[in-house]
Amino acid sequence: MLLNLYKPPGWTSFDVVKKIRGIIREKKVGHAGTLDPFAEGVLLIGTGKDTKVLSEISNQSKSYRATLTLGISTNKMDLTGIEEKSLPIPELSTNKILATLNSFLGEQNQVPPMYSAKKVNGERLYKLARKNIEVEREPVPININSISLESIELPDITFSVECSKGTYIRVLGADIAEKLGTVGHLTYLQRTGIGDHNVKDSQSLESFEKSWKSAVA
């Protein structure tokens, strides 16, 4: 069974896996790509034999909608982090913001954030970060397939992006802010799609649980 579920903010991707295990009483449950706890949106869940296709799906391009708040940076690059720095926001025209977003199109290298599930020497980076240990991270090749401006309500800029596997939108947001002459952090992040799986077809956990229980009753 392959499920297109809508992960609510505040849940880890593993929280969702654990919840599905409990509902369907199946041990073999996995997901196709971690979504940050503060983020929401598409989380593809595979159960039983369908867990085999998850790695293939996770390699597909992903789409997001994000709100970047300028002027303040945090240690996690999102609203759950501790404020690190504040800088004034320069005068920004729509054209300047559009040009900056477009400058991130294409292939590039990105350094994974310390607060991430990526492993270095067998240990999750976020576990090291919690101990205030920072390690060298190798830049990872990524591709920004498309990026578009949704709205400007300074200090907030909302944009949509389609990108390759392994792209951290939090890092992209911080890099955009830096190129605009300030700092910033994400205050909203929604995954809107993975490959052909769209947020419009996502099912809430509550809805899935209700339909599953009525089907097996």
C-alpha positions as CSV (number, residue, x, y, z in Angstrom):
1,M,0.0,0.0,0.0
2,L,1.3,3.4,-1.0
3,L,-0.2,6.4,0.9
4,N,-0.1,10.1,0.1
5,L,-0.5,11.5,3.5
6,Y,-0.5,15.1,4.7
7,K,2.0,15.5,7.5
8,P,0.9,18.1,10.0
9,P,3.4,20.6,11.5
10,G,5.0,19.5,14.7
11,W,5.1,15.8,13.7
12,T,8.4,14.1,12.7
13,S,8.2,11.9,9.6
14,F,8.8,8.9,11.9
15,D,5.9,10.0,14.1
16,V,3.7,9.5,11.0
17,V,5.3,6.1,10.3
18,K,4.7,5.0,13.9
19,K,1.0,6.2,13.7
20,I,0.4,4.2,10.5
21,R,2.0,1.1,12.0
22,G,-0.4,1.4,14.9
23,I,-3.5,1.9,12.7
24,I,-2.9,-0.9,10.2
25,R,-1.0,-3.3,12.6
26,E,1.9,-3.7,10.1
27,K,5.5,-3.6,11.1
28,K,6.9,-2.9,7.7
29,V,6.2,0.8,7.1
30,G,8.5,3.5,5.7
31,H,8.5,6.9,4.0
32,A,9.9,8.4,0.9
33,G,11.9,11.3,2.2
34,T,12.1,13.0,5.6
35,L,10.1,16.2,6.0
36,D,11.2,18.6,8.8
37,P,9.1,18.6,12.0
38,F,8.0,22.2,11.5
39,A,7.1,21.6,7.9
40,E,3.8,20.2,6.6
41,G,2.6,18.6,3.4
42,V,3.1,15.5,1.3
43,L,4.7,12.5,3.0
44,L,4.5,9.3,1.0
45,I,4.2,6.2,3.1
46,G,4.8,2.6,1.9
47,T,3.6,-0.5,3.7
48,G,4.5,-4.2,3.4
49,K,5.9,-5.0,-0.1
50,D,5.4,-1.4,-1.3
51,T,8.2,-0.2,0.9
52,K,10.5,-1.5,-1.9
53,V,9.5,1.4,-4.2
54,L,10.1,4.2,-1.6
55,S,13.8,4.7,-2.4
56,E,12.9,5.1,-6.1
57,I,10.2,7.6,-5.3
58,S,12.5,9.5,-2.9
59,N,14.9,10.1,-5.8
60,Q,12.2,12.1,-7.7
61,S,12.0,15.8,-7.8
62,K,10.1,17.6,-4.9
63,S,8.1,20.7,-4.8
64,Y,7.7,23.2,-1.9
65,R,6.0,26.4,-0.9
66,A,8.0,28.4,1.6
67,T,7.8,31.7,3.5
68,L,11.1,33.4,4.3
69,T,11.1,36.0,7.0
70,L,14.0,38.4,6.5
71,G,16.0,40.3,9.2
72,I,16.5,37.4,11.7
73,S,18.5,34.2,11.5
74,T,18.1,31.2,13.7
75,N,20.4,28.2,14.5
76,K,17.9,25.8,12.8
77,M,17.2,28.2,9.9
78,D,13.5,27.9,10.8
79,L,11.0,29.3,13.3
80,T,11.8,26.5,15.8
81,G,15.4,27.7,16.2
82,I,17.1,30.1,18.6
83,E,17.7,33.6,17.2
84,E,21.3,34.0,16.2
85,K,21.5,37.3,14.4
86,S,19.4,40.3,13.4
87,L,20.2,42.6,10.5
88,P,18.3,45.5,8.9
89,I,16.4,44.7,5.7
90,P,17.6,46.8,2.8
91,E,15.2,48.5,0.4
92,L,14.1,45.7,-1.9
93,S,12.2,46.0,-5.2
94,T,10.2,43.2,-6.8
95,N,12.7,43.1,-9.6
96,K,15.6,42.7,-7.2
97,I,13.8,39.8,-5.3
98,L,12.9,38.1,-8.6
99,A,16.4,38.4,-9.9
100,T,17.8,37.0,-6.7
101,L,15.4,34.0,-6.8
102,N,16.3,33.3,-10.4
103,S,20.0,33.4,-9.6
104,F,19.5,30.1,-7.7
105,L,18.2,28.2,-10.8
106,G,20.1,25.2,-12.0
107,E,22.9,22.9,-10.7
108,Q,24.9,24.0,-7.6
109,N,26.4,22.7,-4.4
110,Q,24.7,23.1,-1.0
111,V,26.1,22.4,2.4
112,P,23.6,20.4,4.6
113,P,22.6,22.2,7.8
114,M,23.7,20.9,11.2
115,Y,20.1,20.4,12.2
116,S,19.3,17.7,9.7
117,A,18.8,13.9,9.6
118,K,21.8,13.6,7.3
119,K,24.5,11.2,8.7
120,V,28.2,12.1,9.0
121,N,30.5,9.3,10.2
122,G,27.4,7.3,11.0
123,E,25.9,9.9,13.3
124,R,22.8,12.1,12.6
125,L,23.9,15.7,12.3
126,Y,21.0,17.0,14.5
127,K,22.2,14.7,17.4
128,L,25.6,16.4,17.2
129,A,24.0,19.8,16.9
130,R,22.1,19.2,20.1
131,K,25.4,18.7,21.8
132,N,26.8,21.9,20.4
133,I,29.2,19.9,18.2
134,E,29.6,21.3,14.7
135,V,31.4,19.1,12.1
136,E,32.6,19.7,8.6
137,R,30.0,18.8,6.0
138,E,30.7,18.1,2.4
139,P,28.7,20.2,-0.1
140,V,26.1,18.1,-1.9
141,P,25.2,18.7,-5.6
142,I,21.6,19.8,-6.0
143,N,19.4,21.2,-8.8
144,I,16.8,23.9,-8.5
145,N,14.5,23.1,-11.5
146,S,12.2,26.1,-11.0
147,I,11.6,28.9,-8.5
148,S,8.9,31.5,-8.5
149,L,7.8,34.4,-6.4
150,E,4.4,34.0,-4.8
151,S,4.1,37.2,-2.7
152,I,6.0,40.0,-0.9
153,E,4.8,41.2,2.4
154,L,8.1,42.4,4.0
155,P,9.7,41.1,6.1
156,D,8.1,38.0,4.5
157,I,8.8,36.6,1.0
158,T,6.8,33.5,-0.1
159,F,8.1,31.5,-3.0
160,S,7.6,28.1,-4.6
161,V,10.4,25.8,-5.7
162,E,10.8,22.5,-7.5
163,C,14.1,20.8,-6.8
164,S,16.2,17.6,-6.7
165,K,16.4,15.2,-3.8
166,G,18.7,16.3,-1.0
167,T,17.9,20.0,-1.3
168,Y,17.3,21.8,2.0
169,I,14.8,24.6,1.6
170,R,16.0,26.1,4.9
171,V,19.5,26.5,3.5
172,L,18.1,27.9,0.3
173,G,16.1,30.5,2.3
174,A,19.1,31.5,4.3
175,D,21.2,31.8,1.1
176,I,18.5,33.9,-0.6
177,A,18.4,36.3,2.4
178,E,22.2,36.6,2.3
179,K,22.1,37.5,-1.4
180,L,19.5,40.1,-0.6
181,G,21.9,41.7,1.9
182,T,20.4,40.5,5.1
183,V,19.6,37.3,7.1
184,G,16.5,35.2,7.3
185,H,14.8,32.0,8.4
186,L,11.8,30.0,7.2
187,T,8.5,30.5,9.0
188,Y,6.4,28.2,6.8
189,L,7.3,25.2,4.7
190,Q,4.9,23.0,2.8
191,R,5.9,20.1,0.6
192,T,3.4,20.3,-2.3
193,G,4.6,17.3,-4.3
194,I,7.0,14.4,-4.8
195,G,7.2,13.3,-8.5
196,D,3.6,12.8,-9.6
197,H,2.2,12.7,-6.1
198,N,0.5,16.1,-5.4
199,V,-0.7,17.8,-2.2
200,K,-4.2,18.0,-3.7
201,D,-4.4,14.3,-3.4
202,S,-3.0,14.1,0.2
203,Q,-5.1,12.5,2.9
204,S,-5.0,13.6,6.5
205,L,-4.0,11.1,9.2
206,E,-7.5,11.5,10.8
207,S,-9.2,10.8,7.5
208,F,-7.1,7.7,6.8
209,E,-7.6,6.3,10.3
210,K,-11.3,6.8,10.0
211,S,-11.6,5.2,6.6
212,W,-9.3,2.3,7.6
213,K,-11.2,1.5,10.7
214,S,-14.6,1.6,8.9
215,A,-13.2,-0.7,6.2
216,V,-12.0,-3.4,8.6
217,A,-15.0,-3.1,11.0
